Amino acid sequence: MALACSMLGLAYAVKTLPTGTAYAIWVGIGATLTVAYGMFVGTELVSLTKVLLISGPIGV
């Protein structure tokens, strides 16, 4: 389900953004969510530095 929603979001973004830009944003969001999920379930260590570096690109 998540993969289908992700692909639909990328397809929607490509309608208005250049393909390279849309893909870069899509990959960045995917990497950020993967690390956040790992921190949430406990398989990834949580540190202030990591949280700041991960949240930087998404503008939090």
Summary of the structure (lengths in Angstrom):
residues: 60
radius of gyration: 13.3
end to end distance: 26.2
largest distance: 37.4
contacts: 122
relative contact order: 0.11
helix: 73%
strand: 0%
